[in-house]
Amino acid sequence: MGTAVEETLQKYKDLSSSLVSGSSSSEERDQALLHRMQQARQELETRTSHLSTALDGFTNAVDDMPEPIAPDQQVKVEQHIAAAQNLLEKAQDRLIELSLQLDQISVKGVINTEQKEVSSPNLAPMPIPKFRGQLRDWDHFWGIFDAVIHQRRISKIEELTYLMEALSGPAKDVVKDLQITADSYDVAIELLRRKYDNQVAVVGQLLQQMQDVQPKSNRLSDQNQAFYRIFSLVSQLDQKGENTKTEHMRRTILMKFADKIQRSMLKKKSAMLAEEWTTERLLLELRELFDMENQIEHLRGTLEEVKKEPAGYQPTARKPKLARTENTTVRAEIATRFPCFYCKKDDHSPRFCQEFPTVEQRSDLIRQRNLCRNCGSGDHRVKECPRGACQQCNEKGHHTSICRQSSKPQSQQPRQAKNVHQRAAPETHASSRRTVNQNFAAMVPQPSSTSCRIANNVILRTPEPTKLSERPVELLVGQARVWNNRTREFEDVHMILDAGADQSFITSEYAQHLGLERLGQR
């Protein structure tokens, strides 16, 4: 890739020295030099265009590969892309240099402007795209052909020859029976315009392409690719005069994306006035959303490299944990609020699912729905999963709910905290206790109660009491907003507060729900 461009650069590398040394040359020599410079520019433009197209096709092919490529192959791919880009930059610099030299020759009057017409029997390479008879390609083809050939001061025979070389397939069948004469050129242009310059048909094709756009999956890269395809189609429809500022168009665009993206856009819409929510605004919000998601993916990849720390490293950052009293650690069992990815219910985690109780049933369901075996997400494959390892065997590659080391399916029973005791405050200090601003308070009014509950979720479980105070026990409970790596949104979470605690605790189920990764263990 790029060999032809390198050969062209090498072939015409002596043009600059010829221009300097030939300052006193004859008019014939100037004519030959000018013709060679024009030929060099045209040939370099053509081959640069081909290299750019090949590079785009190569990068798209790499991005569309169903499986990630090996690291050594990835390095080679990046080297090829970098080499092609460097070669394109050299070619562009050379084209600019040639253009400046040609302008210099014209200003100095090296040749008469009336003699600029090149009468070579061999057609010089021109950056003209092939037209195969596709309606959507006509405007692109004619815009370039008109600027490069049709507006030039060359003979009709040459224009017709260029046109014939640029046509193929059904488009060439339209004019193939014309004789190669000067009069046939205008006839050929008229026939092509009558057949392909049909704006109504082009708009119909663009609308059909809009209906056919469908992301390959819920992966961010596929959703992003679909967005740019839609953005291009809407821009073309606007250029053709089609009204894209309708509610139907906005609904069509929004329905192309995953449910999470639709919900995000509907939240944006609800915060605006009706006249502010236009198709242009929808596309702008979608582009900002994908830009933000791409930045998060980039940061996540950077953090993955930072996490490769030496053995024995102990993180200094404090982890969010629930609470601990002066002598007792209180474990809070708060039911997770994300749905089970087996039965889609939100009252239990996947490992406690009763509708699909066996490992075989759960594994079959994951294969049928094409979910990640490590976390149950449909946005990526298991090889790309950023989540942690199985909590049962501490191996990555499968979710805890389908771990083979589990002796039997676990039922949805709240786990009891071991050796947990709640020390009641002495009654003598009850009146001196200062008031604390709090969001919720859990009450235990009956002496025989063995647990404290908030919204039907067990917060504190103690052994059977031997003796309890007749006074109710109050627990300070707060509410905070935390970032969920799975949903990419903030959510509210309840927690037990202890002003004297120097550590915090969080259940492993809720840590998994938030998409937190285990950085170490001690």
C-alpha positions as CSV (number, residue, x, y, z in Angstrom):
1,M,0.0,0.0,0.0
2,G,1.6,3.2,-1.2
3,T,4.2,1.8,-3.6
4,A,2.7,3.7,-6.6
5,V,2.9,7.0,-4.7
6,E,6.5,6.4,-3.7
7,E,7.4,5.6,-7.4
8,T,5.7,8.8,-8.5
9,L,7.6,10.9,-6.0
10,Q,10.9,9.3,-7.1
11,K,10.0,9.8,-10.7
12,Y,9.5,13.5,-10.5
13,K,12.0,14.4,-7.8
14,D,14.2,16.4,-10.2
15,L,11.6,18.9,-11.3
16,S,12.6,21.5,-8.8
17,S,16.3,21.5,-9.9
18,S,15.2,21.6,-13.5
19,L,13.2,24.7,-12.9
20,V,16.1,26.5,-11.2
21,S,18.8,25.5,-13.7
22,G,16.6,26.2,-16.7
23,S,15.9,29.9,-16.1
24,S,17.6,30.9,-19.3
25,S,16.3,28.0,-21.4
26,S,14.4,28.3,-24.6
27,E,10.6,28.5,-24.9
28,E,10.4,24.9,-26.2
29,R,12.2,23.7,-23.1
30,D,9.9,25.8,-20.9
31,Q,6.9,24.2,-22.6
32,A,8.3,20.7,-22.0
33,L,9.0,21.5,-18.4
34,L,5.6,22.9,-17.8
35,H,3.9,19.9,-19.4
36,R,6.0,17.5,-17.3
37,M,5.1,19.4,-14.1
38,Q,1.4,19.4,-15.0
39,Q,1.7,15.6,-15.7
40,A,3.5,15.1,-12.4
41,R,0.8,16.9,-10.4
42,Q,-2.1,15.1,-12.1
43,E,-0.4,11.7,-11.7
44,L,0.4,12.4,-8.0
45,E,-3.2,13.6,-7.3
46,T,-4.6,10.4,-8.8
47,R,-2.3,8.0,-6.9
48,T,-2.7,10.0,-3.7
49,S,-6.5,9.6,-4.1
50,H,-6.1,5.9,-4.6
51,L,-3.9,5.5,-1.6
52,S,-6.3,7.5,0.6
53,T,-9.2,5.3,-0.5
54,A,-7.2,2.1,0.1
55,L,-6.2,3.3,3.6
56,D,-9.8,4.0,4.4
57,G,-10.8,0.6,3.2
58,F,-8.0,-1.1,5.2
59,T,-8.9,0.7,8.5
60,N,-12.6,-0.1,8.0
61,A,-11.8,-3.8,7.4
62,V,-9.8,-3.9,10.6
63,D,-12.5,-2.2,12.6
64,D,-15.2,-4.6,11.2
65,M,-13.3,-7.8,12.0
66,P,-15.6,-10.1,14.2
67,E,-12.8,-11.1,16.5
68,P,-10.0,-9.0,18.0
69,I,-6.6,-9.4,16.3
70,A,-3.6,-10.6,18.1
71,P,-1.3,-8.0,19.8
72,D,1.6,-8.6,17.3
73,Q,-0.7,-8.3,14.4
74,Q,-2.2,-5.1,15.9
75,V,1.4,-3.6,16.0
76,K,1.9,-4.5,12.3
77,V,-1.5,-2.9,11.4
78,E,-0.6,0.3,13.2
79,Q,2.8,0.4,11.5
80,H,1.2,0.0,8.0
81,I,-1.3,2.8,8.8
82,A,1.3,5.1,10.1
83,A,3.5,4.5,7.1
84,A,0.6,5.2,4.7
85,Q,-0.3,8.4,6.5
86,N,3.3,9.6,6.4
87,L,3.5,8.9,2.7
88,L,0.2,10.8,2.1
89,E,1.7,13.8,4.0
90,K,4.8,13.8,1.7
91,A,2.6,13.6,-1.4
92,Q,0.5,16.5,-0.2
93,D,3.6,18.6,0.4
94,R,4.9,17.7,-3.0
95,L,1.6,18.7,-4.6
96,I,1.6,22.1,-2.9
97,E,5.2,22.6,-4.1
98,L,4.2,21.8,-7.7
99,S,1.2,24.1,-7.6
100,L,3.4,27.0,-6.3
101,Q,6.0,26.3,-9.1
102,L,3.3,26.3,-11.7
103,D,1.9,29.6,-10.4
104,Q,5.4,31.0,-10.4
105,I,5.9,30.1,-14.1
106,S,2.5,31.7,-15.0
107,V,3.4,34.9,-13.1
108,K,6.8,35.2,-14.8
109,G,5.3,34.8,-18.2
110,V,7.3,31.7,-19.0
111,I,4.6,30.7,-21.4
112,N,1.6,32.4,-23.0
113,T,-1.6,31.8,-21.1
114,E,-3.3,31.1,-24.4
115,Q,-1.0,28.1,-25.0
116,K,-1.8,26.3,-21.8
117,E,-3.8,23.7,-23.7
118,V,-1.9,20.4,-23.7
119,S,-2.2,18.4,-26.9
120,S,-0.7,15.1,-26.0
121,P,-2.1,12.1,-27.7
122,N,-1.7,10.1,-24.5
123,L,-4.3,10.9,-21.8
124,A,-2.7,12.1,-18.6
125,P,-3.9,10.4,-15.4
126,M,-6.7,12.5,-13.8
127,P,-8.4,12.1,-10.4
128,I,-11.8,11.2,-11.8
129,P,-13.9,8.6,-9.9
130,K,-15.6,5.8,-11.8
131,F,-19.4,6.1,-12.3
132,R,-21.2,2.8,-12.5
133,G,-24.8,4.0,-12.8
134,Q,-25.7,4.4,-9.2
135,L,-28.1,7.3,-8.7
136,R,-26.6,8.3,-5.4
137,D,-23.2,8.7,-7.0
138,W,-24.1,11.0,-9.9
139,D,-23.8,14.3,-8.1
140,H,-20.4,13.3,-6.7
141,F,-19.2,12.1,-10.1
142,W,-20.4,15.1,-12.1
143,G,-19.1,17.6,-9.6
144,I,-15.6,16.3,-10.0
145,F,-15.8,15.6,-13.8
146,D,-17.2,19.1,-14.4
147,A,-14.3,20.8,-12.5
148,V,-11.5,18.6,-13.8
149,I,-12.6,18.0,-17.5
150,H,-15.8,19.8,-18.5
151,Q,-14.6,23.3,-17.6
152,R,-11.1,22.8,-19.1
153,R,-10.1,24.2,-22.4
154,I,-9.6,21.0,-24.3
155,S,-11.1,19.5,-27.4
156,K,-14.5,17.8,-27.3
157,I,-12.8,14.6,-28.5
158,E,-10.6,14.6,-25.4
159,E,-13.5,15.3,-23.1
160,L,-15.5,12.4,-24.6
161,T,-12.5,10.1,-24.2
162,Y,-12.2,11.1,-20.6
163,L,-15.9,10.5,-20.1
164,M,-15.8,7.1,-21.7
165,E,-12.9,6.0,-19.5
166,A,-14.8,7.2,-16.4
167,L,-18.0,5.2,-17.1
168,S,-18.6,1.6,-16.5
169,G,-21.5,-0.9,-16.1
170,P,-25.0,0.4,-16.8
171,A,-23.8,4.0,-17.2
172,K,-21.5,3.1,-20.0
173,D,-24.3,1.2,-21.8
174,V,-26.1,4.5,-22.1
175,V,-23.4,6.1,-24.4
176,K,-21.5,3.1,-25.8
177,D,-23.2,3.3,-29.2
178,L,-22.2,6.9,-29.8
179,Q,-19.4,7.6,-32.3
180,I,-16.2,9.2,-31.0
181,T,-16.8,12.6,-32.6
182,A,-16.8,16.2,-31.2
183,D,-20.6,16.4,-31.5
184,S,-21.2,13.2,-29.5
185,Y,-19.8,14.7,-26.3
186,D,-22.8,17.0,-25.7
187,V,-25.2,14.2,-26.6
188,A,-23.5,11.9,-24.1
189,I,-23.8,14.5,-21.3
190,E,-27.5,15.1,-22.1
191,L,-28.3,11.4,-22.1
192,L,-26.5,10.8,-18.8
193,R,-28.1,13.8,-17.1
194,R,-31.6,12.8,-18.3
195,K,-31.1,9.3,-16.8
196,Y,-29.2,9.9,-13.6
197,D,-29.9,13.6,-12.6
198,N,-33.2,12.5,-11.0
199,Q,-33.5,14.2,-7.6
200,V,-36.8,12.5,-6.7
201,A,-35.3,9.0,-7.3
202,V,-32.2,9.9,-5.4
203,V,-34.2,11.1,-2.4
204,G,-36.2,7.9,-2.5
205,Q,-33.0,5.9,-2.4
206,L,-31.6,7.9,0.5
207,L,-34.8,7.4,2.5
208,Q,-34.7,3.7,1.9
209,Q,-31.1,3.6,3.0
210,M,-32.2,5.4,6.2
211,Q,-34.7,2.7,6.9
212,D,-32.1,0.0,6.3
213,V,-29.6,1.4,8.7
214,Q,-29.3,-1.1,11.6
215,P,-26.4,-1.4,14.1
216,K,-24.8,-4.8,14.1
217,S,-25.0,-5.0,17.9
218,N,-25.3,-2.9,21.1
219,R,-21.6,-2.5,21.2
220,L,-20.4,1.1,21.3
221,S,-18.4,0.9,18.1
222,D,-21.4,-0.5,16.2
223,Q,-23.8,2.1,17.6
224,N,-21.3,4.9,16.8
225,Q,-20.8,3.6,13.2
226,A,-24.6,3.6,12.7
227,F,-24.8,7.2,14.0
228,Y,-22.3,8.5,11.4
229,R,-24.1,6.7,8.6
230,I,-27.4,8.3,9.7
231,F,-25.7,11.7,10.0
232,S,-24.4,11.4,6.4
233,L,-27.8,10.4,5.1
234,V,-29.6,13.3,6.8
235,S,-27.0,15.8,5.4
236,Q,-27.6,14.4,1.9
237,L,-31.4,14.7,2.3
238,D,-31.0,18.3,3.4
239,Q,-28.9,19.0,0.3
240,K,-31.6,17.5,-1.9
241,G,-34.3,19.8,-0.3
242,E,-36.0,17.0,1.6
243,N,-37.7,18.0,4.9
244,T,-35.8,16.3,7.7
245,K,-37.2,18.5,10.5
246,T,-40.2,16.3,11.2
247,E,-41.2,14.2,14.2
248,H,-41.3,11.1,12.1
249,M,-37.7,11.6,11.1
250,R,-36.6,12.1,14.7
251,R,-38.5,8.9,15.7
252,T,-36.9,7.0,12.9
253,I,-33.4,8.1,13.9
254,L,-34.0,7.4,17.6
255,M,-35.3,3.9,17.1
256,K,-32.1,2.9,15.5
257,F,-30.2,2.9,18.7
258,A,-30.1,0.8,21.9
259,D,-32.6,1.3,24.7
260,K,-30.0,3.0,26.9
261,I,-29.3,5.6,24.3
262,Q,-33.0,6.2,23.6
263,R,-33.6,6.8,27.3
264,S,-30.8,9.3,27.5
265,M,-32.1,11.2,24.5
266,L,-35.7,11.2,25.8
267,K,-34.4,12.7,29.1
268,K,-32.7,15.5,27.0
269,K,-36.0,16.1,25.2
270,S,-38.1,16.3,28.4
271,A,-35.7,19.1,29.6
272,M,-36.3,21.3,26.6
273,L,-39.2,23.2,25.0
274,A,-41.0,21.5,22.2
275,E,-39.7,23.9,19.5
276,E,-36.1,23.4,20.7
277,W,-36.1,19.7,20.1
278,T,-35.3,19.5,16.4
279,T,-33.6,16.9,14.2
280,E,-30.4,19.0,14.2
281,R,-30.5,19.1,18.0
282,L,-31.1,15.4,18.3
283,L,-28.0,14.7,16.1
284,L,-26.0,17.1,18.1
285,E,-26.9,15.4,21.4
286,L,-26.2,12.0,19.9
287,R,-22.8,13.1,18.7
288,E,-21.9,14.5,22.1
289,L,-23.1,11.3,23.8
290,F,-20.9,9.1,21.6
291,D,-17.9,11.5,22.0
292,M,-18.3,11.2,25.8
293,E,-18.6,7.4,25.6
294,N,-15.5,7.2,23.4
295,Q,-13.6,9.3,25.9
296,I,-14.7,7.0,28.7
297,E,-13.6,4.0,26.7
298,H,-10.2,5.6,26.1
299,L,-9.8,6.5,29.8
300,R,-10.8,3.0,30.8
301,G,-8.1,1.5,28.5
302,T,-5.6,3.9,30.0
303,L,-6.6,2.8,33.5
304,E,-6.2,-0.8,32.6
305,E,-2.5,-0.2,31.8
306,V,-2.0,1.8,35.1
307,K,-3.5,-1.1,37.1
308,K,-0.5,-3.3,36.2
309,E,1.2,-2.7,39.5
310,P,4.0,-4.8,41.2
311,A,3.1,-7.8,43.4
312,G,2.3,-6.9,47.0
313,Y,1.0,-3.4,46.1
314,Q,-1.6,-2.1,48.5
315,P,-3.9,0.6,47.1
316,T,-4.1,3.7,49.3
317,A,-7.5,4.9,48.2
318,R,-10.3,4.1,50.6
319,K,-13.0,1.9,49.2
320,P,-16.7,2.8,49.7
321,K,-17.9,0.5,52.4
322,L,-21.1,0.5,54.6
323,A,-20.3,1.0,58.3
324,R,-18.6,-0.2,61.4
325,T,-19.3,0.6,65.1
326,E,-16.6,1.1,67.7
327,N,-16.2,-2.7,68.4
328,T,-18.5,-4.2,65.8
329,T,-18.6,-4.4,62.0
330,V,-22.1,-4.1,60.7
331,R,-22.7,-5.8,57.3
332,A,-25.6,-4.3,55.4
333,E,-27.5,-6.6,53.0
334,I,-29.1,-4.3,50.5
335,A,-30.8,-5.9,47.6
336,T,-29.3,-4.8,44.3
337,R,-31.4,-2.7,42.1
338,F,-30.2,-3.9,38.7
339,P,-32.3,-6.6,37.0
340,C,-31.2,-10.2,36.8
341,F,-30.0,-10.8,33.3
342,Y,-31.6,-14.2,33.2
343,C,-35.3,-13.4,34.1
344,K,-35.1,-9.6,33.8
345,K,-36.4,-9.1,37.3
346,D,-34.9,-6.5,39.7
347,D,-35.6,-8.2,43.1
348,H,-32.6,-10.4,43.1
349,S,-29.1,-10.8,41.6
350,P,-28.4,-13.4,38.8
351,R,-26.8,-15.9,41.2
352,F,-30.1,-16.2,43.1
353,C,-32.4,-16.6,40.0
354,Q,-35.0,-19.3,40.6
355,E,-36.5,-19.3,37.1
356,F,-33.2,-20.5,35.8
357,P,-31.7,-22.4,38.8
358,T,-29.1,-24.7,37.1
359,V,-25.8,-23.8,35.6
360,E,-26.8,-25.5,32.3
361,Q,-30.0,-23.5,31.9
362,R,-28.1,-20.3,32.6
363,S,-25.3,-21.1,30.2
364,D,-27.7,-22.0,27.4
365,L,-29.6,-18.7,28.0
366,I,-26.3,-16.7,27.8
367,R,-25.5,-18.4,24.5
368,Q,-29.0,-17.8,23.1
369,R,-28.9,-14.1,24.0
370,N,-25.3,-13.6,22.9
371,L,-24.3,-12.2,26.3
372,C,-20.9,-11.8,27.9
373,R,-20.2,-14.9,30.0
374,N,-18.3,-12.8,32.5
375,C,-20.8,-10.1,33.4
376,G,-24.0,-10.8,31.4
377,S,-23.8,-7.6,29.3
378,G,-24.8,-7.5,25.7
379,D,-22.4,-4.7,24.8
380,H,-19.2,-6.7,24.5
381,R,-17.7,-10.2,24.3
382,V,-16.1,-12.0,27.2
383,K,-12.5,-11.3,25.8
384,E,-13.3,-7.6,26.0
385,C,-15.0,-7.7,29.4
386,P,-13.5,-5.1,31.9
387,R,-15.3,-6.7,34.9
388,G,-13.6,-8.7,37.7
389,A,-13.2,-12.4,38.2
390,C,-15.7,-15.0,39.5
391,Q,-16.3,-14.6,43.3
392,Q,-16.5,-18.4,43.7
393,C,-13.2,-19.6,42.1
394,N,-11.5,-16.2,41.5
395,E,-11.0,-17.0,37.8
396,K,-12.1,-14.6,35.0
397,G,-14.1,-15.8,32.1
398,H,-17.5,-16.7,33.7
399,H,-20.0,-15.2,36.0
400,T,-20.4,-16.3,39.6
401,S,-23.9,-17.6,38.8
402,I,-22.5,-20.2,36.3
403,C,-19.4,-21.2,38.3
404,R,-19.0,-25.0,38.2
405,Q,-17.5,-25.0,41.7
406,S,-20.9,-24.1,43.2
407,S,-22.3,-27.3,44.7
408,K,-25.9,-26.3,44.2
409,P,-27.9,-23.3,43.0
410,Q,-28.2,-20.6,45.7
411,S,-31.6,-19.5,46.7
412,Q,-32.5,-16.0,47.3
413,Q,-32.0,-15.8,51.1
414,P,-30.4,-12.9,52.8
415,R,-27.1,-13.9,54.3
416,Q,-26.6,-13.5,58.0
417,A,-23.6,-11.6,59.2
418,K,-21.4,-13.6,61.5
419,N,-20.7,-12.5,65.1
420,V,-22.5,-9.3,64.7
421,H,-23.6,-7.5,67.9
422,Q,-25.3,-4.1,68.2
423,R,-24.3,-2.4,71.4
424,A,-27.2,-0.3,72.7
425,A,-26.2,3.1,74.0
426,P,-26.5,3.5,77.8
427,E,-29.7,5.2,78.8
428,T,-27.8,7.7,80.9
429,H,-26.4,9.2,77.7
430,A,-29.6,9.3,75.7
431,S,-30.5,12.8,76.8
432,S,-27.0,14.2,76.0
433,R,-26.8,12.7,72.5
434,R,-26.5,15.5,70.0
435,T,-28.9,15.8,67.0
436,V,-27.6,14.6,63.7
437,N,-29.1,15.5,60.3
438,Q,-30.1,12.2,58.7
439,N,-32.2,11.0,55.8
440,F,-33.7,7.8,57.3
441,A,-33.9,6.0,60.6
442,A,-34.5,2.3,61.2
443,M,-36.5,1.5,64.3
444,V,-36.6,-1.7,66.4
445,P,-39.5,-1.1,68.8
446,Q,-40.1,-4.7,69.9
447,P,-37.7,-6.5,72.3
448,S,-38.1,-9.8,70.5
449,S,-37.1,-8.4,67.1
450,T,-33.9,-9.9,65.6
451,S,-33.5,-7.6,62.6
452,C,-33.8,-4.1,61.5
453,R,-35.4,-3.5,58.0
454,I,-35.5,-0.6,55.5
455,A,-37.9,-1.0,52.6
456,N,-38.2,-4.7,53.2
457,N,-34.5,-5.2,52.9
458,V,-32.5,-6.6,55.9
459,I,-30.1,-4.0,57.2
460,L,-28.9,-5.6,60.4
461,R,-29.3,-9.1,61.7
462,T,-28.3,-10.1,65.2
463,P,-28.4,-13.4,67.2
464,E,-31.4,-14.2,69.3
465,P,-31.2,-11.6,72.1
466,T,-30.9,-12.5,75.7
467,K,-31.9,-9.1,77.0
468,L,-32.9,-6.0,75.1
469,S,-33.7,-2.5,76.3
470,E,-37.3,-1.5,76.1
471,R,-36.2,1.7,74.3
472,P,-36.1,1.6,70.5
473,V,-32.7,1.4,68.8
474,E,-32.0,4.1,66.2
475,L,-29.6,3.6,63.4
476,L,-28.2,6.6,61.4
477,V,-28.9,5.9,57.7
478,G,-27.9,8.2,54.9
479,Q,-28.4,8.4,51.1
480,A,-25.7,9.2,48.6
481,R,-25.3,9.3,44.8
482,V,-22.7,6.9,43.3
483,W,-21.5,6.4,39.7
484,N,-22.6,3.1,38.1
485,N,-20.1,1.8,35.5
486,R,-22.6,-0.5,34.0
487,T,-25.5,2.0,33.3
488,R,-23.1,5.0,33.0
489,E,-25.4,7.0,35.2
490,F,-25.5,8.2,38.8
491,E,-27.9,6.4,41.2
492,D,-29.0,6.7,44.8
493,V,-27.8,4.3,47.4
494,H,-28.7,3.9,51.1
495,M,-26.0,3.3,53.7
496,I,-25.6,3.0,57.5
497,L,-23.5,5.8,58.9
498,D,-21.0,5.6,61.8
499,A,-19.2,8.8,62.7
500,G,-16.5,6.9,64.6
501,A,-15.6,4.4,61.8
502,D,-12.3,4.5,60.0
503,Q,-13.3,1.9,57.3
504,S,-16.2,1.4,55.0
505,F,-17.7,-1.8,53.6
506,I,-19.8,-2.7,50.6
507,T,-21.4,-6.0,49.7
508,S,-19.8,-7.9,46.8
509,E,-23.1,-8.1,45.0
510,Y,-23.5,-4.4,45.0
511,A,-19.9,-3.8,44.0
512,Q,-20.6,-6.1,41.1
513,H,-23.8,-4.2,40.3
514,L,-21.8,-0.9,40.2
515,G,-19.2,-2.5,37.9
516,L,-16.3,-2.0,40.5
517,E,-13.2,-4.0,39.9
518,R,-11.2,-5.8,42.6
519,L,-7.8,-4.0,42.9
520,G,-6.3,-6.1,45.6
521,Q,-7.1,-8.4,48.5
522,R,-5.9,-8.6,52.1
